[in-house]
Amino acid sequence: MAGELVGGHQTSSVNPRITWEGCSVLLDINDGDRLVFARLSPAATLKIGDKKCSLRPLIGCPFGSLFRVETGPNGPYLERCVHSSSSGANDMGVQEGGDRQLESESKDNRALIDNNSAQNLSSEDIDAMRRDGATGDEIVEALIANSSTYENKTVFSQEKYKRRKQKKYAPKVLLRRPFTRSICEAYFKKYPNRIGFLRIDTLSLLLSFANISAYSDVLLVDMVGGLLTGAVAERLGGTGYVCNTYFGGTSHSLDIARIFNFSSEFDSRIVQASYSHLCSAESLDEEGSKMHEIDHPAGIQSIIGRESSTKCVPSTGSTQIQEAQSLRNDNSSLDEELGNTKENLSSGQEGLHENNATITYKAVNPGKQASPDAIKMWKEKGFNSLIVAAPELEVDSIVQKLIPLLSYSAPFAIYHQFLQVI
């Protein structure tokens, strides 16, 4: 298994199926009621209701693990749930479920009155149980036993009542691995405008129509937060290049691409280059020669020649501004909560980002500026594919400008919210 690439990670150093310190995870709270992207560290915490739990127990656990919020002497904490069920127990459960269904046919909720008098267990009793170390499931069972109307409800109403109490007193957290589908579905569920209302089926069609395969050099116009960039890089599997191009002096955000837990090898394959640099590779050589004329006298310049000038191409002023802006974007918050909150999520707000200030690891930073050699190669050979996802721009003019950068018979795919624009 050493040296195998799985999901963007080198298994010789990190097992991609098990979480590690510094990795990004998707936390599914109470079966999708709340979705949280978090970066695991000993200092990171998660607030569930009125309880604040540390994310330290999640480090070193396999993806797909289920955790439950419990209360201990030192406060609330996340405890991993271990399921152990046999086939005999399942058969008994099926038989009991059939008996309950037959029994519930003679029940209905017409005589039930919701006046908050059916529960004999008070809030003081529940607080006393918590102080005594009772688990969430024990509190839920006590609430069911002290309910005077629970037995008279139908099976559907009983399950609904039990799940509602379980979400309140025994919430569960599912540890999910962030990949293309889970990230796209999470954003589309709560904040679809951040990804241009891009569904997972549409994203799959884009990758298919553009013929994204290994060792391909793909040109992108990603204005959907970096979701398209991460999906293409994940499909390439650490081969080829993903080049994000932009018009003007400001590159597009790639914050979502940082959630994919790509290794450094994958990150080196994700680059950015402005449209002006891609169109004129010769201009880069001219800028390099001019800078060498300034750095070296005329006699030395004649000895150095053209070859050395092409190897040492300095950054222009606009490129330096873009690099500074990309560094500022790297400091933005990765941990975005996709729940029922209406607050605008940015760095410095309440949540996991406050604890990330004490983390010693470095965040993943894909999207560095493309090298002049790579731009020259793409100028000569062309890109193998093109995908445009720019809901805020005029797609017609963009495609007309970018198609000459492709190789012969190269496929391209365009995404937009409205068919009339295309």
Stockholm file with secondary structure:
# STOCKHOLM 1.0

chainA/1-422         MAGELVGGHQTSSVNPRITWEGCSVLLDINDGDRLVFARLSPAATLKIGDKKCSLRPLIGCPFGSLFRVETGPNGPYLERCVHSSSSGANDMGVQEGGDRQLESESKDNRALIDNNSAQNLSSEDIDAMRRDGATGDEIVEALIANSSTYENKTVFSQEKYKRRKQKKYAPKVLLRRPFTRSICEAYFKKYPNRIGFLRIDTLSLLLSFANISAYSDVLLVDMVGGLLTGAVAERLGGTGYVCNTYFGGTSHSLDIARIFNFSSEFDSRIVQASYSHLCSAESLDEEGSKMHEIDHPAGIQSIIGRESSTKCVPSTGSTQIQEAQSLRNDNSSLDEELGNTKENLSSGQEGLHENNATITYKAVNPGKQASPDAIKMWKEKGFNSLIVAAPELEVDSIVQKLIPLLSYSAPFAIYHQFLQVI
#=GR chainA/1-422 SS CTTCEETTEETTTCCTTBCCTTCEEEEEETTTTEEEEEECCTTCEEEETTEEEESGGGTTCBTTCEEEEEEETTEEEEEECCCCCCHHHHHHHHHHHHHHHHHHTTCCSTTCCCSSCSBCCCHHHHHHHHHTTCCHHHHHHHHHHTBSSSTTSCHHHHHHHHHHHHHHHSCEEEEECCCHHHHHHHHHHHCGGGGTTCCHHHHHHHHHHTTCCTTCEEEEEECSTTHHHHHHHHHHTSCSEEEEEESSSCCCCCTGGGGGCCCHHHHTTEEEEEHHHHHCHHHHHHHHHHHHHHHSCHHHHHHHHHHHHHHCCCCCHHHHHHHHHHHHHHTSCCCCEESSCCSCCCTTSSSHHHHGGGCCSCCCCCCEECCHHHHHHHHHHCBSEEEEECTTSCHHHHHHHHGGGBCTTCCEEEECSCTTTC
#=GC SS_cons         CTTCEETTEETTTCCTTBCCTTCEEEEEETTTTEEEEEECCTTCEEEETTEEEESGGGTTCBTTCEEEEEEETTEEEEEECCCCCCHHHHHHHHHHHHHHHHHHTTCCSTTCCCSSCSBCCCHHHHHHHHHTTCCHHHHHHHHHHTBSSSTTSCHHHHHHHHHHHHHHHSCEEEEECCCHHHHHHHHHHHCGGGGTTCCHHHHHHHHHHTTCCTTCEEEEEECSTTHHHHHHHHHHTSCSEEEEEESSSCCCCCTGGGGGCCCHHHHTTEEEEEHHHHHCHHHHHHHHHHHHHHHSCHHHHHHHHHHHHHHCCCCCHHHHHHHHHHHHHHTSCCCCEESSCCSCCCTTSSSHHHHGGGCCSCCCCCCEECCHHHHHHHHHHCBSEEEEECTTSCHHHHHHHHGGGBCTTCCEEEECSCTTTC
//
